[in-house]
Amino acid sequence: MTRTSVNRTLIRLYWILGIVLLLLLAAKFIDDFPGVPSQIVSIASQMYEFVRDMSLLIATGGVAYLSNIFQKRSKFVESLEEEWRN
């Protein structure tokens, strides 16, 4: 895995994480905004509670994915070094 593809994957992961965090922040404080329908507040509250409860599992999956990416990168660099030596 080249450095460019690793950087592209990391940027994609950062964007996903940022979007999810912004959605959760909005879901947490949506009841403070006047004029929001009660159904949307209820759905946002339930979504926030679900993600909060599942956050450990989500983080574990993210860390496993990152370790897989960096392991592929390490194997790629090792094969390049071996090719260069030969």
PDB file with one MODEL, atoms N, CA, C and O in Angstrom:
MODEL        1
ATOM      1  N   MET A   1       0.848  -1.167   0.000  1.00  0.00           N
ATOM      2  CA  MET A   1       0.000   0.000   0.000  1.00  0.00           C
ATOM      3  C   MET A   1       0.900   1.238   0.000  1.00  0.00           C
ATOM      4  O   MET A   1       1.737   1.417   0.884  1.00  0.00           O
ATOM      5  N   THR A   2       0.711   2.063  -0.987  1.00  0.00           N
ATOM      6  CA  THR A   2       1.568   3.234  -1.128  1.00  0.00           C
ATOM      7  C   THR A   2       1.192   4.309  -0.109  1.00  0.00           C
ATOM      8  O   THR A   2       0.124   4.272   0.502  1.00  0.00           O
ATOM      9  N   ARG A   3       2.098   5.260   0.051  1.00  0.00           N
ATOM     10  CA  ARG A   3       1.856   6.353   0.989  1.00  0.00           C
ATOM     11  C   ARG A   3       0.634   7.173   0.579  1.00  0.00           C
ATOM     12  O   ARG A   3      -0.126   7.639   1.427  1.00  0.00           O
ATOM     13  N   THR A   4       0.457   7.340  -0.722  1.00  0.00           N
ATOM     14  CA  THR A   4      -0.688   8.095  -1.210  1.00  0.00           C
ATOM     15  C   THR A   4      -2.005   7.412  -0.847  1.00  0.00           C
ATOM     16  O   THR A   4      -2.952   8.070  -0.415  1.00  0.00           O
ATOM     17  N   SER A   5      -2.060   6.103  -1.022  1.00  0.00           N
ATOM     18  CA  SER A   5      -3.303   5.401  -0.702  1.00  0.00           C
ATOM     19  C   SER A   5      -3.556   5.365   0.805  1.00  0.00           C
ATOM     20  O   SER A   5      -4.708   5.408   1.239  1.00  0.00           O
ATOM     21  N   VAL A   6      -2.493   5.288   1.603  1.00  0.00           N
ATOM     22  CA  VAL A   6      -2.661   5.349   3.058  1.00  0.00           C
ATOM     23  C   VAL A   6      -3.180   6.726   3.463  1.00  0.00           C
ATOM     24  O   VAL A   6      -4.102   6.833   4.273  1.00  0.00           O
ATOM     25  N   ASN A   7      -2.594   7.767   2.906  1.00  0.00           N
ATOM     26  CA  ASN A   7      -3.052   9.131   3.221  1.00  0.00           C
ATOM     27  C   ASN A   7      -4.492   9.354   2.770  1.00  0.00           C
ATOM     28  O   ASN A   7      -5.269   9.999   3.474  1.00  0.00           O
ATOM     29  N   ARG A   8      -4.851   8.827   1.603  1.00  0.00           N
ATOM     30  CA  ARG A   8      -6.215   8.961   1.110  1.00  0.00           C
ATOM     31  C   ARG A   8      -7.203   8.255   2.044  1.00  0.00           C
ATOM     32  O   ARG A   8      -8.278   8.778   2.338  1.00  0.00           O
ATOM     33  N   THR A   9      -6.819   7.056   2.506  1.00  0.00           N
ATOM     34  CA  THR A   9      -7.671   6.312   3.428  1.00  0.00           C
ATOM     35  C   THR A   9      -7.804   7.040   4.754  1.00  0.00           C
ATOM     36  O   THR A   9      -8.895   7.094   5.321  1.00  0.00           O
ATOM     37  N   LEU A  10      -6.717   7.599   5.255  1.00  0.00           N
ATOM     38  CA  LEU A  10      -6.769   8.331   6.523  1.00  0.00           C
ATOM     39  C   LEU A  10      -7.624   9.594   6.400  1.00  0.00           C
ATOM     40  O   LEU A  10      -8.381   9.918   7.314  1.00  0.00           O
ATOM     41  N   ILE A  11      -7.511  10.294   5.297  1.00  0.00           N
ATOM     42  CA  ILE A  11      -8.319  11.494   5.091  1.00  0.00           C
ATOM     43  C   ILE A  11      -9.797  11.127   5.028  1.00  0.00           C
ATOM     44  O   ILE A  11     -10.641  11.811   5.607  1.00  0.00           O
ATOM     45  N   ARG A  12     -10.104  10.038   4.318  1.00  0.00           N
ATOM     46  CA  ARG A  12     -11.492   9.571   4.249  1.00  0.00           C
ATOM     47  C   ARG A  12     -12.011   9.225   5.633  1.00  0.00           C
ATOM     48  O   ARG A  12     -13.146   9.560   5.973  1.00  0.00           O
ATOM     49  N   LEU A  13     -11.195   8.559   6.432  1.00  0.00           N
ATOM     50  CA  LEU A  13     -11.586   8.184   7.788  1.00  0.00           C
ATOM     51  C   LEU A  13     -11.781   9.413   8.672  1.00  0.00           C
ATOM     52  O   LEU A  13     -12.711   9.450   9.478  1.00  0.00           O
ATOM     53  N   TYR A  14     -10.917  10.417   8.531  1.00  0.00           N
ATOM     54  CA  TYR A  14     -11.066  11.655   9.303  1.00  0.00           C
ATOM     55  C   TYR A  14     -12.361  12.377   8.939  1.00  0.00           C
ATOM     56  O   TYR A  14     -13.049  12.897   9.818  1.00  0.00           O
ATOM     57  N   TRP A  15     -12.695  12.413   7.651  1.00  0.00           N
ATOM     58  CA  TRP A  15     -13.937  13.061   7.229  1.00  0.00           C
ATOM     59  C   TRP A  15     -15.157  12.349   7.807  1.00  0.00           C
ATOM     60  O   TRP A  15     -16.084  12.990   8.302  1.00  0.00           O
ATOM     61  N   ILE A  16     -15.146  11.022   7.740  1.00  0.00           N
ATOM     62  CA  ILE A  16     -16.268  10.253   8.290  1.00  0.00           C
ATOM     63  C   ILE A  16     -16.399  10.507   9.778  1.00  0.00           C
ATOM     64  O   ILE A  16     -17.502  10.717  10.281  1.00  0.00           O
ATOM     65  N   LEU A  17     -15.280  10.487  10.486  1.00  0.00           N
ATOM     66  CA  LEU A  17     -15.297  10.735  11.927  1.00  0.00           C
ATOM     67  C   LEU A  17     -15.805  12.135  12.239  1.00  0.00           C
ATOM     68  O   LEU A  17     -16.597  12.312  13.164  1.00  0.00           O
ATOM     69  N   GLY A  18     -15.363  13.125  11.486  1.00  0.00           N
ATOM     70  CA  GLY A  18     -15.811  14.498  11.706  1.00  0.00           C
ATOM     71  C   GLY A  18     -17.299  14.668  11.454  1.00  0.00           C
ATOM     72  O   GLY A  18     -17.987  15.347  12.217  1.00  0.00           O
ATOM     73  N   ILE A  19     -17.799  14.057  10.387  1.00  0.00           N
ATOM     74  CA  ILE A  19     -19.226  14.155  10.079  1.00  0.00           C
ATOM     75  C   ILE A  19     -20.062  13.485  11.157  1.00  0.00           C
ATOM     76  O   ILE A  19     -21.083  14.023  11.584  1.00  0.00           O
ATOM     77  N   VAL A  20     -19.623  12.301  11.599  1.00  0.00           N
ATOM     78  CA  VAL A  20     -20.357  11.594  12.654  1.00  0.00           C
ATOM     79  C   VAL A  20     -20.356  12.410  13.946  1.00  0.00           C
ATOM     80  O   VAL A  20     -21.382  12.507  14.620  1.00  0.00           O
ATOM     81  N   LEU A  21     -19.216  12.990  14.290  1.00  0.00           N
ATOM     82  CA  LEU A  21     -19.153  13.798  15.511  1.00  0.00           C
ATOM     83  C   LEU A  21     -20.034  15.040  15.418  1.00  0.00           C
ATOM     84  O   LEU A  21     -20.675  15.414  16.400  1.00  0.00           O
ATOM     85  N   LEU A  22     -20.072  15.677  14.262  1.00  0.00           N
ATOM     86  CA  LEU A  22     -20.955  16.842  14.091  1.00  0.00           C
ATOM     87  C   LEU A  22     -22.433  16.450  14.178  1.00  0.00           C
ATOM     88  O   LEU A  22     -23.234  17.170  14.774  1.00  0.00           O
ATOM     89  N   LEU A  23     -22.792  15.311  13.584  1.00  0.00           N
ATOM     90  CA  LEU A  23     -24.169  14.843  13.688  1.00  0.00           C
ATOM     91  C   LEU A  23     -24.544  14.526  15.129  1.00  0.00           C
ATOM     92  O   LEU A  23     -25.648  14.838  15.574  1.00  0.00           O
ATOM     93  N   LEU A  24     -23.623  13.907  15.854  1.00  0.00           N
ATOM     94  CA  LEU A  24     -23.909  13.593  17.252  1.00  0.00           C
ATOM     95  C   LEU A  24     -23.998  14.854  18.107  1.00  0.00           C
ATOM     96  O   LEU A  24     -24.817  14.932  19.024  1.00  0.00           O
ATOM     97  N   LEU A  25     -23.164  15.826  17.810  1.00  0.00           N
ATOM     98  CA  LEU A  25     -23.238  17.094  18.535  1.00  0.00           C
ATOM     99  C   LEU A  25     -24.576  17.781  18.282  1.00  0.00           C
ATOM    100  O   LEU A  25     -25.193  18.318  19.201  1.00  0.00           O
ATOM    101  N   ALA A  26     -25.010  17.758  17.039  1.00  0.00           N
ATOM    102  CA  ALA A  26     -26.314  18.338  16.713  1.00  0.00           C
ATOM    103  C   ALA A  26     -27.438  17.560  17.385  1.00  0.00           C
ATOM    104  O   ALA A  26     -28.405  18.153  17.864  1.00  0.00           O
ATOM    105  N   ALA A  27     -27.314  16.225  17.422  1.00  0.00           N
ATOM    106  CA  ALA A  27     -28.345  15.401  18.057  1.00  0.00           C
ATOM    107  C   ALA A  27     -28.395  15.634  19.558  1.00  0.00           C
ATOM    108  O   ALA A  27     -29.464  15.577  20.167  1.00  0.00           O
ATOM    109  N   LYS A  28     -27.247  15.894  20.149  1.00  0.00           N
ATOM    110  CA  LYS A  28     -27.202  16.116  21.595  1.00  0.00           C
ATOM    111  C   LYS A  28     -27.901  17.417  21.983  1.00  0.00           C
ATOM    112  O   LYS A  28     -28.598  17.468  22.996  1.00  0.00           O
ATOM    113  N   PHE A  29     -27.718  18.461  21.189  1.00  0.00           N
ATOM    114  CA  PHE A  29     -28.232  19.774  21.553  1.00  0.00           C
ATOM    115  C   PHE A  29     -29.431  20.221  20.723  1.00  0.00           C
ATOM    116  O   PHE A  29     -29.770  21.404  20.726  1.00  0.00           O
ATOM    117  N   ILE A  30     -30.081  19.293  20.011  1.00  0.00           N
ATOM    118  CA  ILE A  30     -31.197  19.691  19.146  1.00  0.00           C
ATOM    119  C   ILE A  30     -32.394  20.170  19.946  1.00  0.00           C
ATOM    120  O   ILE A  30     -33.177  20.982  19.453  1.00  0.00           O
ATOM    121  N   ASP A  31     -32.552  19.685  21.172  1.00  0.00           N
ATOM    122  CA  ASP A  31     -33.714  20.110  21.954  1.00  0.00           C
ATOM    123  C   ASP A  31     -33.582  21.543  22.473  1.00  0.00           C
ATOM    124  O   ASP A  31     -34.554  22.110  22.973  1.00  0.00           O
ATOM    125  N   ASP A  32     -32.384  22.136  22.359  1.00  0.00           N
ATOM    126  CA  ASP A  32     -32.183  23.515  22.774  1.00  0.00           C
ATOM    127  C   ASP A  32     -32.641  24.524  21.717  1.00  0.00           C
ATOM    128  O   ASP A  32     -32.792  25.709  22.017  1.00  0.00           O
ATOM    129  N   PHE A  33     -32.863  24.062  20.489  1.00  0.00           N
ATOM    130  CA  PHE A  33     -33.279  24.950  19.408  1.00  0.00           C
ATOM    131  C   PHE A  33     -34.802  25.019  19.349  1.00  0.00           C
ATOM    132  O   PHE A  33     -35.464  23.985  19.257  1.00  0.00           O
ATOM    133  N   PRO A  34     -35.355  26.212  19.400  1.00  0.00           N
ATOM    134  CA  PRO A  34     -36.826  26.326  19.331  1.00  0.00           C
ATOM    135  C   PRO A  34     -37.332  26.066  17.917  1.00  0.00           C
ATOM    136  O   PRO A  34     -36.654  26.357  16.932  1.00  0.00           O
ATOM    137  N   GLY A  35     -38.520  25.522  17.842  1.00  0.00           N
ATOM    138  CA  GLY A  35     -39.150  25.313  16.549  1.00  0.00           C
ATOM    139  C   GLY A  35     -38.845  23.986  15.890  1.00  0.00           C
ATOM    140  O   GLY A  35     -39.328  23.726  14.788  1.00  0.00           O
ATOM    141  N   VAL A  36     -38.058  23.141  16.530  1.00  0.00           N
ATOM    142  CA  VAL A  36     -37.756  21.831  15.956  1.00  0.00           C
ATOM    143  C   VAL A  36     -38.892  20.885  16.343  1.00  0.00           C
ATOM    144  O   VAL A  36     -39.257  20.807  17.516  1.00  0.00           O
ATOM    145  N   PRO A  37     -39.452  20.168  15.371  1.00  0.00           N
ATOM    146  CA  PRO A  37     -40.559  19.253  15.687  1.00  0.00           C
ATOM    147  C   PRO A  37     -40.152  18.171  16.688  1.00  0.00           C
ATOM    148  O   PRO A  37     -39.004  17.727  16.711  1.00  0.00           O
ATOM    149  N   SER A  38     -41.103  17.761  17.503  1.00  0.00           N
ATOM    150  CA  SER A  38     -40.806  16.798  18.565  1.00  0.00           C
ATOM    151  C   SER A  38     -40.391  15.440  18.021  1.00  0.00           C
ATOM    152  O   SER A  38     -39.631  14.725  18.674  1.00  0.00           O
ATOM    153  N   GLN A  39     -40.875  15.069  16.832  1.00  0.00           N
ATOM    154  CA  GLN A  39     -40.475  13.794  16.242  1.00  0.00           C
ATOM    155  C   GLN A  39     -38.990  13.785  15.903  1.00  0.00           C
ATOM    156  O   GLN A  39     -38.305  12.787  16.126  1.00  0.00           O
ATOM    157  N   ILE A  40     -38.500  14.875  15.374  1.00  0.00           N
ATOM    158  CA  ILE A  40     -37.074  14.973  15.038  1.00  0.00           C
ATOM    159  C   ILE A  40     -36.238  14.958  16.305  1.00  0.00           C
ATOM    160  O   ILE A  40     -35.182  14.326  16.335  1.00  0.00           O
ATOM    161  N   VAL A  41     -36.681  15.629  17.337  1.00  0.00           N
ATOM    162  CA  VAL A  41     -35.972  15.628  18.613  1.00  0.00           C
ATOM    163  C   VAL A  41     -35.920  14.217  19.174  1.00  0.00           C
ATOM    164  O   VAL A  41     -34.885  13.794  19.689  1.00  0.00           O
ATOM    165  N   SER A  42     -37.017  13.486  19.083  1.00  0.00           N
ATOM    166  CA  SER A  42     -37.071  12.112  19.592  1.00  0.00           C
ATOM    167  C   SER A  42     -36.128  11.205  18.820  1.00  0.00           C
ATOM    168  O   SER A  42     -35.400  10.413  19.418  1.00  0.00           O
ATOM    169  N   ILE A  43     -36.135  11.313  17.499  1.00  0.00           N
ATOM    170  CA  ILE A  43     -35.257  10.486  16.669  1.00  0.00           C
ATOM    171  C   ILE A  43     -33.799  10.819  16.937  1.00  0.00           C
ATOM    172  O   ILE A  43     -32.972   9.914  17.051  1.00  0.00           O
ATOM    173  N   ALA A  44     -33.473  12.091  17.038  1.00  0.00           N
ATOM    174  CA  ALA A  44     -32.100  12.510  17.299  1.00  0.00           C
ATOM    175  C   ALA A  44     -31.635  12.023  18.667  1.00  0.00           C
ATOM    176  O   ALA A  44     -30.488  11.602  18.818  1.00  0.00           O
ATOM    177  N   SER A  45     -32.504  12.078  19.650  1.00  0.00           N
ATOM    178  CA  SER A  45     -32.160  11.610  20.981  1.00  0.00           C
ATOM    179  C   SER A  45     -31.903  10.107  20.985  1.00  0.00           C
ATOM    180  O   SER A  45     -30.958   9.634  21.617  1.00  0.00           O
ATOM    181  N   GLN A  46     -32.744   9.360  20.279  1.00  0.00           N
ATOM    182  CA  GLN A  46     -32.545   7.915  20.199  1.00  0.00           C
ATOM    183  C   GLN A  46     -31.258   7.571  19.456  1.00  0.00           C
ATOM    184  O   GLN A  46     -30.544   6.647  19.846  1.00  0.00           O
ATOM    185  N   MET A  47     -30.955   8.314  18.377  1.00  0.00           N
ATOM    186  CA  MET A  47     -29.729   8.081  17.637  1.00  0.00           C
ATOM    187  C   MET A  47     -28.511   8.362  18.510  1.00  0.00           C
ATOM    188  O   MET A  47     -27.544   7.601  18.503  1.00  0.00           O
ATOM    189  N   TYR A  48     -28.565   9.461  19.261  1.00  0.00           N
ATOM    190  CA  TYR A  48     -27.464   9.812  20.145  1.00  0.00           C
ATOM    191  C   TYR A  48     -27.246   8.725  21.202  1.00  0.00           C
ATOM    192  O   TYR A  48     -26.107   8.335  21.459  1.00  0.00           O
ATOM    193  N   GLU A  49     -28.314   8.239  21.808  1.00  0.00           N
ATOM    194  CA  GLU A  49     -28.204   7.199  22.826  1.00  0.00           C
ATOM    195  C   GLU A  49     -27.634   5.914  22.239  1.00  0.00           C
ATOM    196  O   GLU A  49     -26.800   5.266  22.870  1.00  0.00           O
ATOM    197  N   PHE A  50     -28.073   5.537  21.036  1.00  0.00           N
ATOM    198  CA  PHE A  50     -27.579   4.323  20.401  1.00  0.00           C
ATOM    199  C   PHE A  50     -26.083   4.412  20.121  1.00  0.00           C
ATOM    200  O   PHE A  50     -25.331   3.494  20.450  1.00  0.00           O
ATOM    201  N   VAL A  51     -25.652   5.516  19.516  1.00  0.00           N
ATOM    202  CA  VAL A  51     -24.232   5.660  19.182  1.00  0.00           C
ATOM    203  C   VAL A  51     -23.398   5.762  20.458  1.00  0.00           C
ATOM    204  O   VAL A  51     -22.279   5.250  20.504  1.00  0.00           O
ATOM    205  N   ARG A  52     -23.921   6.407  21.479  1.00  0.00           N
ATOM    206  CA  ARG A  52     -23.204   6.490  22.747  1.00  0.00           C
ATOM    207  C   ARG A  52     -23.014   5.100  23.346  1.00  0.00           C
ATOM    208  O   ARG A  52     -21.941   4.781  23.857  1.00  0.00           O
ATOM    209  N   ASP A  53     -24.054   4.280  23.283  1.00  0.00           N
ATOM    210  CA  ASP A  53     -23.948   2.927  23.808  1.00  0.00           C
ATOM    211  C   ASP A  53     -23.020   2.046  22.977  1.00  0.00           C
ATOM    212  O   ASP A  53     -22.351   1.165  23.517  1.00  0.00           O
ATOM    213  N   MET A  54     -22.979   2.279  21.678  1.00  0.00           N
ATOM    214  CA  MET A  54     -22.170   1.450  20.780  1.00  0.00           C
ATOM    215  C   MET A  54     -20.784   2.039  20.503  1.00  0.00           C
ATOM    216  O   MET A  54     -20.045   1.499  19.680  1.00  0.00           O
ATOM    217  N   SER A  55     -20.426   3.116  21.162  1.00  0.00           N
ATOM    218  CA  SER A  55     -19.174   3.811  20.841  1.00  0.00           C
ATOM    219  C   SER A  55     -17.942   2.944  21.059  1.00  0.00           C
ATOM    220  O   SER A  55     -16.984   3.046  20.293  1.00  0.00           O
ATOM    221  N   LEU A  56     -17.940   2.100  22.073  1.00  0.00           N
ATOM    222  CA  LEU A  56     -16.786   1.237  22.300  1.00  0.00           C
ATOM    223  C   LEU A  56     -16.606   0.253  21.151  1.00  0.00           C
ATOM    224  O   LEU A  56     -15.483   0.014  20.707  1.00  0.00           O
ATOM    225  N   LEU A  57     -17.690  -0.309  20.675  1.00  0.00           N
ATOM    226  CA  LEU A  57     -17.623  -1.235  19.547  1.00  0.00           C
ATOM    227  C   LEU A  57     -17.194  -0.517  18.272  1.00  0.00           C
ATOM    228  O   LEU A  57     -16.400  -1.046  17.495  1.00  0.00           O
ATOM    229  N   ILE A  58     -17.710   0.667  18.061  1.00  0.00           N
ATOM    230  CA  ILE A  58     -17.346   1.447  16.877  1.00  0.00           C
ATOM    231  C   ILE A  58     -15.864   1.823  16.912  1.00  0.00           C
ATOM    232  O   ILE A  58     -15.174   1.733  15.896  1.00  0.00           O
ATOM    233  N   ALA A  59     -15.383   2.238  18.064  1.00  0.00           N
ATOM    234  CA  ALA A  59     -13.966   2.601  18.200  1.00  0.00           C
ATOM    235  C   ALA A  59     -13.072   1.388  17.996  1.00  0.00           C
ATOM    236  O   ALA A  59     -12.018   1.497  17.370  1.00  0.00           O
ATOM    237  N   THR A  60     -13.476   0.234  18.515  1.00  0.00           N
ATOM    238  CA  THR A  60     -12.684  -0.983  18.337  1.00  0.00           C
ATOM    239  C   THR A  60     -12.595  -1.360  16.867  1.00  0.00           C
ATOM    240  O   THR A  60     -11.532  -1.754  16.387  1.00  0.00           O
ATOM    241  N   GLY A  61     -13.707  -1.240  16.151  1.00  0.00           N
ATOM    242  CA  GLY A  61     -13.691  -1.513  14.716  1.00  0.00           C
ATOM    243  C   GLY A  61     -12.801  -0.550  13.959  1.00  0.00           C
ATOM    244  O   GLY A  61     -12.085  -0.951  13.042  1.00  0.00           O
ATOM    245  N   GLY A  62     -12.841   0.721  14.337  1.00  0.00           N
ATOM    246  CA  GLY A  62     -11.980   1.718  13.695  1.00  0.00           C
ATOM    247  C   GLY A  62     -10.505   1.460  13.936  1.00  0.00           C
ATOM    248  O   GLY A  62      -9.687   1.602  13.027  1.00  0.00           O
ATOM    249  N   VAL A  63     -10.166   1.084  15.153  1.00  0.00           N
ATOM    250  CA  VAL A  63      -8.762   0.786  15.473  1.00  0.00           C
ATOM    251  C   VAL A  63      -8.296  -0.457  14.733  1.00  0.00           C
ATOM    252  O   VAL A  63      -7.164  -0.498  14.253  1.00  0.00           O
ATOM    253  N   ALA A  64      -9.146  -1.471  14.633  1.00  0.00           N
ATOM    254  CA  ALA A  64      -8.791  -2.678  13.887  1.00  0.00           C
ATOM    255  C   ALA A  64      -8.570  -2.358  12.414  1.00  0.00           C
ATOM    256  O   ALA A  64      -7.650  -2.888  11.790  1.00  0.00           O
ATOM    257  N   TYR A  65      -9.416  -1.487  11.857  1.00  0.00           N
ATOM    258  CA  TYR A  65      -9.258  -1.088  10.466  1.00  0.00           C
ATOM    259  C   TYR A  65      -7.944  -0.334  10.259  1.00  0.00           C
ATOM    260  O   TYR A  65      -7.225  -0.589   9.293  1.00  0.00           O
ATOM    261  N   LEU A  66      -7.635   0.589  11.161  1.00  0.00           N
ATOM    262  CA  LEU A  66      -6.377   1.341  11.045  1.00  0.00           C
ATOM    263  C   LEU A  66      -5.166   0.431  11.179  1.00  0.00           C
ATOM    264  O   LEU A  66      -4.192   0.589  10.444  1.00  0.00           O
ATOM    265  N   SER A  67      -5.213  -0.512  12.100  1.00  0.00           N
ATOM    266  CA  SER A  67      -4.078  -1.418  12.250  1.00  0.00           C
ATOM    267  C   SER A  67      -3.908  -2.277  11.004  1.00  0.00           C
ATOM    268  O   SER A  67      -2.781  -2.589  10.620  1.00  0.00           O
ATOM    269  N   ASN A  68      -5.008  -2.662  10.369  1.00  0.00           N
ATOM    270  CA  ASN A  68      -4.931  -3.411   9.121  1.00  0.00           C
ATOM    271  C   ASN A  68      -4.284  -2.576   8.024  1.00  0.00           C
ATOM    272  O   ASN A  68      -3.454  -3.080   7.267  1.00  0.00           O
ATOM    273  N   ILE A  69      -4.656  -1.314   7.934  1.00  0.00           N
ATOM    274  CA  ILE A  69      -4.077  -0.414   6.926  1.00  0.00           C
ATOM    275  C   ILE A  69      -2.568  -0.275   7.123  1.00  0.00           C
ATOM    276  O   ILE A  69      -1.799  -0.383   6.167  1.00  0.00           O
ATOM    277  N   PHE A  70      -2.147  -0.034   8.372  1.00  0.00           N
ATOM    278  CA  PHE A  70      -0.721   0.156   8.625  1.00  0.00           C
ATOM    279  C   PHE A  70       0.063  -1.143   8.500  1.00  0.00           C
ATOM    280  O   PHE A  70       1.250  -1.115   8.176  1.00  0.00           O
ATOM    281  N   GLN A  71      -0.578  -2.279   8.749  1.00  0.00           N
ATOM    282  CA  GLN A  71       0.092  -3.560   8.540  1.00  0.00           C
ATOM    283  C   GLN A  71       0.317  -3.797   7.046  1.00  0.00           C
ATOM    284  O   GLN A  71       1.381  -4.276   6.652  1.00  0.00           O
ATOM    285  N   LYS A  72      -0.663  -3.469   6.217  1.00  0.00           N
ATOM    286  CA  LYS A  72      -0.489  -3.573   4.764  1.00  0.00           C
ATOM    287  C   LYS A  72       0.625  -2.656   4.296  1.00  0.00           C
ATOM    288  O   LYS A  72       1.426  -3.034   3.442  1.00  0.00           O
ATOM    289  N   ARG A  73       0.679  -1.453   4.850  1.00  0.00           N
ATOM    290  CA  ARG A  73       1.731  -0.499   4.474  1.00  0.00           C
ATOM    291  C   ARG A  73       3.101  -1.039   4.855  1.00  0.00           C
ATOM    292  O   ARG A  73       4.054  -0.921   4.085  1.00  0.00           O
ATOM    293  N   SER A  74       3.202  -1.632   6.045  1.00  0.00           N
ATOM    294  CA  SER A  74       4.474  -2.191   6.507  1.00  0.00           C
ATOM    295  C   SER A  74       4.938  -3.323   5.596  1.00  0.00           C
ATOM    296  O   SER A  74       6.116  -3.392   5.246  1.00  0.00           O
ATOM    297  N   LYS A  75       4.032  -4.202   5.212  1.00  0.00           N
ATOM    298  CA  LYS A  75       4.390  -5.304   4.306  1.00  0.00           C
ATOM    299  C   LYS A  75       4.819  -4.763   2.948  1.00  0.00           C
ATOM    300  O   LYS A  75       5.743  -5.295   2.333  1.00  0.00           O
ATOM    301  N   PHE A  76       4.161  -3.718   2.480  1.00  0.00           N
ATOM    302  CA  PHE A  76       4.518  -3.117   1.202  1.00  0.00           C
ATOM    303  C   PHE A  76       5.925  -2.528   1.256  1.00  0.00           C
ATOM    304  O   PHE A  76       6.712  -2.705   0.326  1.00  0.00           O
ATOM    305  N   VAL A  77       6.238  -1.831   2.338  1.00  0.00           N
ATOM    306  CA  VAL A  77       7.565  -1.228   2.465  1.00  0.00           C
ATOM    307  C   VAL A  77       8.633  -2.318   2.575  1.00  0.00           C
ATOM    308  O   VAL A  77       9.710  -2.185   1.995  1.00  0.00           O
ATOM    309  N   GLU A  78       8.346  -3.390   3.311  1.00  0.00           N
ATOM    310  CA  GLU A  78       9.293  -4.498   3.416  1.00  0.00           C
ATOM    311  C   GLU A  78       9.549  -5.140   2.058  1.00  0.00           C
ATOM    312  O   GLU A  78      10.692  -5.464   1.736  1.00  0.00           O
ATOM    313  N   SER A  79       8.512  -5.325   1.267  1.00  0.00           N
ATOM    314  CA  SER A  79       8.708  -5.913  -0.059  1.00  0.00           C
ATOM    315  C   SER A  79       9.483  -4.972  -0.973  1.00  0.00           C
ATOM    316  O   SER A  79      10.260  -5.429  -1.812  1.00  0.00           O
ATOM    317  N   LEU A  80       9.283  -3.665  -0.823  1.00  0.00           N
ATOM    318  CA  LEU A  80      10.081  -2.714  -1.600  1.00  0.00           C
ATOM    319  C   LEU A  80      11.545  -2.767  -1.203  1.00  0.00           C
ATOM    320  O   LEU A  80      12.422  -2.728  -2.065  1.00  0.00           O
ATOM    321  N   GLU A  81      11.820  -2.854   0.093  1.00  0.00           N
ATOM    322  CA  GLU A  81      13.205  -2.953   0.556  1.00  0.00           C
ATOM    323  C   GLU A  81      13.858  -4.226   0.047  1.00  0.00           C
ATOM    324  O   GLU A  81      15.018  -4.207  -0.364  1.00  0.00           O
ATOM    325  N   GLU A  82      13.124  -5.329   0.070  1.00  0.00           N
ATOM    326  CA  GLU A  82      13.666  -6.589  -0.420  1.00  0.00           C
ATOM    327  C   GLU A  82      13.932  -6.517  -1.932  1.00  0.00           C
ATOM    328  O   GLU A  82      14.944  -7.027  -2.412  1.00  0.00           O
ATOM    329  N   GLU A  83      13.041  -5.895  -2.658  1.00  0.00           N
ATOM    330  CA  GLU A  83      13.225  -5.732  -4.107  1.00  0.00           C
ATOM    331  C   GLU A  83      14.435  -4.845  -4.404  1.00  0.00           C
ATOM    332  O   GLU A  83      15.170  -5.088  -5.361  1.00  0.00           O
ATOM    333  N   TRP A  84      14.634  -3.826  -3.587  1.00  0.00           N
ATOM    334  CA  TRP A  84      15.752  -2.915  -3.801  1.00  0.00           C
ATOM    335  C   TRP A  84      17.079  -3.618  -3.544  1.00  0.00           C
ATOM    336  O   TRP A  84      18.056  -3.396  -4.259  1.00  0.00           O
ATOM    337  N   ARG A  85      17.108  -4.473  -2.512  1.00  0.00           N
ATOM    338  CA  ARG A  85      18.340  -5.209  -2.180  1.00  0.00           C
ATOM    339  C   ARG A  85      18.699  -6.204  -3.275  1.00  0.00           C
ATOM    340  O   ARG A  85      19.877  -6.431  -3.552  1.00  0.00           O
ATOM    341  N   ASN A  86      17.698  -6.789  -3.889  1.00  0.00           N
ATOM    342  CA  ASN A  86      17.965  -7.792  -4.957  1.00  0.00           C
ATOM    343  C   ASN A  86      18.279  -7.058  -6.249  1.00  0.00           C
ATOM    344  O   ASN A  86      18.534  -7.692  -7.273  1.00  0.00           O
TER     345      ASN A  86
ENDMDL
END
